[in-house]
């Protein structure tokens, strides 16, 4: 236990209601929602491939002034590739492990994401969702730790927790997934394989792309759609677990049922985004059990609302929502979900 955590043990932080029990929540879901459907899984692959082809045709053939719209569509389609790999990483795409690994690696290649590295780090996130200092996705810093951080890191943290939230997943991708120190010895061979695969892919693909289309082609066909993908990656993940009403919890207070059901946000987006991203926004049932395939998330969410509706947090994607996150959800506070930089005197 760290010193920063010990500071709050003396406080009366017990929840007013009995903690939710995760096994009980899981048992309330029909078993059919955990079943894998090969046709539905590959239908998602077809949707993503078709959308990506359409997006790249738009980049090639539509007038230049429509490039921003083409990039947004194509990057959103590529986010669907990530969701397919996401299912594969949780072994909910196919029944056979080798199929999941094969699909996951191929789906992640255009995104330059090492599949096994992501899979292992993401599993850690699911085991420790919204647990201070242990969850590896978007947990806020303590104010006194922030005060002792070098100015450059403070500035970067302020950017990512502010209006540049959409760059957060780029830093997460670059800093965590290629560092073998983040993985147990028994897993490093798989991580090395995945990292080597994307490095070799990039070493071949990028020079060929630049040689055939020029540096502008690299920007137009890969970089800008990739940036849009990271916009959605960052936005989905921060909204899933970070709104002014939901807090991260120190380890001594954390409870799996509360964190996975009441600490996860269901956010509605424009329907075309939800279709291209295979309902990744329907996130509460996914945190109740990663064994639920993406095509069953909506039915599972409806079931959870019926049985546990008072605990489920729902929002609609909007600029007002993102503004509230960017201006309020900065630092951990023991008596309320978050403290802004301004409130903390920074």
C-alpha positions as CSV (number, residue, x, y, z in Angstrom):
1,X,0.0,0.0,0.0
2,X,1.4,3.4,-1.0
3,X,1.7,6.4,1.3
4,X,-0.8,8.3,-0.9
5,X,-3.4,5.6,-0.3
6,X,-2.7,5.4,3.4
7,X,-3.6,9.1,3.8
8,X,-7.3,8.3,3.3
9,X,-7.7,5.0,5.3
10,X,-8.6,7.0,8.5
11,X,-11.5,8.7,6.7
12,X,-15.0,7.2,6.8
13,X,-15.3,6.3,3.2
14,X,-17.7,3.4,3.5
15,X,-20.5,3.4,0.9
16,X,-24.0,4.1,2.3
17,X,-25.4,1.0,0.6
18,X,-24.2,-2.6,0.7
19,X,-21.6,-3.3,-1.9
20,X,-22.8,-4.8,-5.1
21,X,-21.7,-8.4,-5.7
22,X,-20.4,-9.1,-9.1
23,X,-21.2,-12.8,-9.3
24,X,-24.8,-12.1,-8.4
25,X,-25.0,-9.5,-11.3
26,X,-23.4,-11.9,-13.7
27,X,-25.9,-14.7,-12.8
28,X,-28.8,-12.3,-13.5
29,X,-27.9,-12.2,-17.2
30,X,-29.4,-14.9,-19.5
31,X,-26.8,-17.5,-20.6
32,X,-27.7,-16.9,-24.2
33,X,-26.0,-13.5,-24.1
34,X,-22.6,-15.2,-23.6
35,X,-22.9,-17.5,-26.6
36,X,-20.7,-16.9,-29.6
37,X,-22.3,-16.7,-33.0
38,X,-19.8,-17.2,-35.9
39,X,-22.1,-15.6,-38.5
40,X,-22.6,-12.5,-36.4
41,X,-18.9,-12.2,-35.6
42,X,-17.8,-12.4,-39.2
43,X,-20.7,-10.1,-40.2
44,X,-19.0,-7.4,-38.1
45,X,-15.7,-8.1,-40.0
46,X,-17.6,-7.6,-43.3
47,X,-19.1,-4.4,-42.1
48,X,-15.7,-3.0,-41.0
49,X,-14.0,-4.0,-44.2
50,X,-16.8,-2.6,-46.4
51,X,-16.8,0.7,-44.4
52,X,-13.0,1.0,-44.7
53,X,-13.1,0.4,-48.4
54,X,-15.8,3.0,-48.8
55,X,-13.8,5.4,-46.7
56,X,-10.6,5.0,-48.7
57,X,-12.6,5.4,-51.9
58,X,-13.9,8.6,-50.5
59,X,-10.4,9.8,-49.8
60,X,-9.3,9.0,-53.3
61,X,-12.2,10.1,-55.4
62,X,-14.1,12.8,-53.5
63,X,-13.0,16.5,-53.9
64,X,-10.2,17.6,-51.7
65,X,-12.4,19.9,-49.6
66,X,-14.3,16.8,-48.4
67,X,-11.1,15.2,-47.1
68,X,-12.0,16.0,-43.4
69,X,-15.3,14.2,-43.8
70,X,-13.6,11.2,-45.5
71,X,-11.0,11.0,-42.8
72,X,-13.7,11.1,-40.0
73,X,-15.6,8.2,-41.7
74,X,-12.5,6.2,-42.4
75,X,-11.0,6.6,-39.0
76,X,-14.4,5.6,-37.5
77,X,-14.4,2.5,-39.7
78,X,-10.9,1.7,-38.5
79,X,-12.2,1.9,-34.9
80,X,-14.4,-1.0,-35.9
81,X,-11.2,-3.0,-36.6
82,X,-10.1,-2.3,-33.0
83,X,-13.5,-3.5,-31.6
84,X,-13.1,-6.7,-33.6
85,X,-9.7,-7.2,-32.2
86,X,-11.1,-6.2,-28.8
87,X,-13.5,-9.1,-28.9
88,X,-10.8,-11.4,-30.1
89,X,-8.6,-10.3,-27.2
90,X,-11.3,-11.2,-24.7
91,X,-11.8,-14.6,-26.5
92,X,-15.4,-13.6,-27.3
93,X,-15.0,-13.5,-31.1
94,X,-14.4,-17.2,-31.8
95,X,-14.5,-20.4,-29.8
96,X,-11.0,-21.4,-30.8
97,X,-8.1,-19.4,-29.3
98,X,-5.9,-19.5,-32.4
99,X,-8.7,-17.9,-34.4
100,X,-9.0,-15.1,-31.8
101,X,-5.3,-14.6,-31.9
102,X,-5.2,-14.6,-35.7
103,X,-8.1,-12.2,-36.1
104,X,-6.8,-9.9,-33.3
105,X,-3.4,-9.6,-34.8
106,X,-4.7,-8.8,-38.3
107,X,-7.3,-6.4,-37.1
108,X,-4.7,-4.5,-35.0
109,X,-2.0,-4.3,-37.8
110,X,-3.3,-1.2,-39.6
111,X,-3.5,0.6,-36.2
112,X,0.1,-0.5,-35.3
113,X,-1.2,-2.0,-32.1
114,X,0.7,-5.1,-30.7
115,X,-2.2,-7.5,-30.0
116,X,-0.9,-9.5,-27.0
117,X,0.6,-6.5,-25.3
118,X,-2.8,-4.7,-25.5
119,X,-4.7,-7.8,-24.5
120,X,-2.7,-8.3,-21.3
121,X,-2.8,-4.7,-20.3
122,X,-6.5,-4.5,-21.0
123,X,-7.2,-7.6,-18.9
124,X,-5.5,-5.8,-16.1
125,X,-7.9,-2.8,-16.6
126,X,-10.8,-5.1,-16.3
127,X,-9.6,-6.7,-13.1
128,X,-9.0,-3.3,-11.5
129,X,-11.5,-1.0,-13.1
130,X,-11.5,2.5,-11.5
131,X,-9.0,1.4,-8.8
132,X,-6.7,4.2,-7.9
133,X,-3.0,3.7,-8.9
134,X,-3.7,0.2,-10.2
135,X,-6.1,0.6,-13.1
136,X,-4.0,1.5,-16.1
137,X,-6.6,3.6,-17.9
138,X,-7.3,7.2,-17.1
139,X,-7.0,7.1,-13.3
140,X,-6.5,10.6,-11.9
141,X,-3.5,11.7,-9.9
142,X,-3.5,12.8,-6.3
143,X,-3.0,16.6,-5.9
144,X,0.1,16.3,-3.8
145,X,1.7,13.8,-6.3
146,X,0.9,16.2,-9.1
147,X,2.5,19.1,-7.2
148,X,5.8,17.1,-6.9
149,X,5.8,16.1,-10.6
150,X,8.3,17.9,-12.9
151,X,6.8,20.9,-14.8
152,X,6.9,19.2,-18.2
153,X,4.9,16.2,-17.0
154,X,2.5,18.5,-15.3
155,X,1.9,20.3,-18.5
156,X,1.4,17.0,-20.4
157,X,-1.0,15.8,-17.8
158,X,-3.0,19.0,-17.9
159,X,-3.3,18.7,-21.7
160,X,-4.5,15.1,-21.6
161,X,-6.9,15.7,-18.8
162,X,-8.2,18.9,-20.5
163,X,-9.2,19.7,-24.0
164,X,-6.5,17.5,-25.6
165,X,-8.1,14.4,-24.0
166,X,-8.3,12.9,-27.6
167,X,-4.5,12.4,-27.6
168,X,-4.5,10.3,-24.4
169,X,-4.7,6.9,-26.1
170,X,-1.7,7.8,-28.3
171,X,0.5,8.2,-25.2
172,X,-1.0,5.1,-23.7
173,X,-0.2,3.1,-26.9
174,X,3.3,4.4,-27.2
175,X,4.4,4.3,-23.5
176,X,2.9,1.1,-22.3
177,X,2.5,-1.5,-25.0
178,X,6.1,-1.7,-26.2
179,X,7.8,-1.7,-22.8
180,X,8.5,-5.3,-21.7
181,X,8.7,-4.2,-18.0
182,X,5.0,-3.9,-18.0
183,X,4.5,-7.6,-18.5
184,X,5.2,-10.8,-16.5
185,X,8.1,-12.9,-17.6
186,X,5.8,-15.7,-18.7
187,X,4.0,-13.4,-21.1
188,X,7.0,-11.6,-22.7
189,X,7.5,-14.1,-25.6
190,X,3.9,-13.4,-26.8
191,X,4.4,-9.6,-26.3
192,X,7.7,-9.7,-28.3
193,X,5.9,-11.5,-31.1
194,X,3.1,-9.0,-31.3
195,X,5.5,-6.0,-31.1
196,X,7.8,-7.5,-33.7
197,X,4.8,-8.1,-36.0
198,X,3.6,-4.5,-36.0
199,X,7.2,-3.1,-36.2
200,X,7.9,-5.3,-39.3
201,X,4.5,-4.3,-40.8
202,X,5.2,-0.6,-40.2
203,X,8.8,-1.0,-41.6
204,X,7.4,-2.4,-44.8
205,X,4.0,-0.6,-45.2
206,X,5.1,3.0,-44.4
207,X,8.0,3.2,-46.9
208,X,5.9,1.5,-49.6
209,X,3.1,3.9,-49.0
210,X,5.4,7.0,-49.1
211,X,7.2,5.7,-52.2
212,X,4.0,5.2,-54.1
213,X,1.9,8.2,-52.8
214,X,4.5,10.6,-51.4
215,X,4.6,11.9,-47.9
216,X,1.2,13.6,-48.4
217,X,-0.2,10.1,-49.2
218,X,1.2,8.9,-45.9
219,X,-0.7,11.7,-44.1
220,X,-3.8,11.4,-46.2
221,X,-4.2,7.6,-46.3
222,X,-2.9,6.6,-42.9
223,X,-2.0,9.3,-40.4
224,X,-5.3,11.3,-40.5
225,X,-7.6,8.3,-40.3
226,X,-5.3,6.9,-37.5
227,X,-5.7,10.2,-35.6
228,X,-9.5,10.0,-35.9
229,X,-9.3,6.4,-34.6
230,X,-7.4,7.7,-31.6
231,X,-10.0,10.4,-31.1
232,X,-12.6,7.8,-30.7
233,X,-10.3,5.5,-28.8
234,X,-9.6,8.2,-26.3
235,X,-13.1,9.5,-26.2
236,X,-14.8,6.1,-25.7
237,X,-12.3,5.1,-22.9
238,X,-12.4,8.3,-20.9
239,X,-16.2,8.6,-21.1
240,X,-16.5,4.9,-20.1
241,X,-15.0,5.7,-16.7
242,X,-14.7,9.4,-16.2
243,X,-17.6,11.8,-15.6
244,X,-17.9,14.2,-12.7
245,X,-20.3,11.9,-10.9
246,X,-18.2,8.8,-10.9
247,X,-15.0,8.4,-8.9
248,X,-12.0,6.2,-8.9
249,X,-11.6,4.4,-5.5
250,X,-8.5,3.6,-3.4
251,X,-7.8,-0.1,-3.1
252,X,-9.1,-0.4,0.5
253,X,-12.5,1.0,-0.6
254,X,-12.8,-0.6,-4.0
255,X,-15.5,-3.2,-4.7
256,X,-15.7,-5.1,-8.0
257,X,-19.5,-5.0,-8.3
258,X,-19.7,-1.3,-7.7
259,X,-16.8,-0.6,-10.0
260,X,-18.0,-2.7,-12.9
261,X,-21.7,-1.8,-12.8
262,X,-22.0,1.6,-11.2
263,X,-18.5,2.8,-12.2
264,X,-18.9,2.3,-15.9
265,X,-20.8,4.8,-18.1
266,X,-23.2,3.9,-20.9
267,X,-22.9,6.7,-23.4
268,X,-25.1,7.0,-26.5
269,X,-23.5,8.3,-29.8
270,X,-25.0,9.0,-33.2
271,X,-26.2,5.7,-34.6
272,X,-23.8,5.6,-37.5
273,X,-20.9,5.7,-35.1
274,X,-22.3,2.9,-32.9
275,X,-22.8,0.7,-36.0
276,X,-19.3,1.3,-37.4
277,X,-17.8,0.8,-33.9
278,X,-19.9,-2.3,-33.1
279,X,-21.6,-1.0,-30.0
280,X,-18.4,-0.5,-28.0
281,X,-20.2,2.3,-26.3
282,X,-22.6,-0.2,-24.7
283,X,-20.0,-0.7,-22.1
284,X,-21.7,-1.7,-18.8
285,X,-22.4,-5.3,-19.7
286,X,-18.9,-5.6,-21.1
287,X,-17.5,-4.8,-17.7
288,X,-19.9,-7.2,-16.0
289,X,-18.4,-9.9,-18.2
290,X,-15.9,-9.7,-21.0
291,X,-17.3,-13.0,-22.3
292,X,-20.3,-11.2,-23.8
293,X,-19.7,-10.7,-27.6
294,X,-20.2,-7.2,-28.9
295,X,-23.3,-8.2,-30.9
296,X,-25.1,-9.2,-27.6
297,X,-24.2,-6.0,-25.6
298,X,-27.5,-4.2,-26.3
299,X,-29.6,-7.1,-25.1
300,X,-27.4,-7.6,-22.1
301,X,-27.6,-3.9,-21.3
302,X,-31.4,-4.0,-21.4
303,X,-31.4,-7.0,-19.0
304,X,-29.1,-5.1,-16.6
305,X,-31.3,-2.1,-16.7
306,X,-34.3,-4.2,-15.9
307,X,-32.6,-5.8,-12.9
308,X,-30.1,-3.2,-11.7
309,X,-31.3,0.0,-13.3
310,X,-30.9,2.2,-10.3
311,X,-27.1,1.6,-10.4
312,X,-26.6,2.2,-14.1
313,X,-25.2,5.5,-15.3
314,X,-26.2,6.7,-18.8
315,X,-25.2,9.8,-20.8
316,X,-25.5,11.1,-24.3
317,X,-22.4,12.1,-26.2
318,X,-22.2,15.9,-26.5
319,X,-19.8,18.8,-26.3
320,X,-21.3,19.7,-22.9
321,X,-20.4,16.2,-21.6
322,X,-16.8,16.4,-22.9
323,X,-16.5,20.0,-21.6
324,X,-17.5,18.8,-18.1
325,X,-14.9,16.1,-18.2
326,X,-12.2,18.4,-19.5
327,X,-12.8,21.1,-17.0
328,X,-13.8,19.1,-13.8
329,X,-12.2,15.6,-13.8
330,X,-8.6,16.3,-13.1
331,X,-7.4,15.2,-9.7
332,X,-8.5,12.7,-7.1
333,X,-10.4,14.0,-4.1
334,X,-11.3,11.9,-1.0
335,X,-14.7,13.6,-0.4
336,X,-16.0,13.9,-3.9
337,X,-15.4,12.3,-7.3
338,X,-12.9,14.8,-8.7
339,X,-11.1,18.1,-8.0
340,X,-10.3,20.5,-10.9
341,X,-6.8,22.0,-11.3
342,X,-8.3,25.4,-10.4
343,X,-9.8,24.1,-7.2
344,X,-6.5,22.5,-6.3
345,X,-4.6,25.7,-6.9
346,X,-2.8,24.7,-10.0
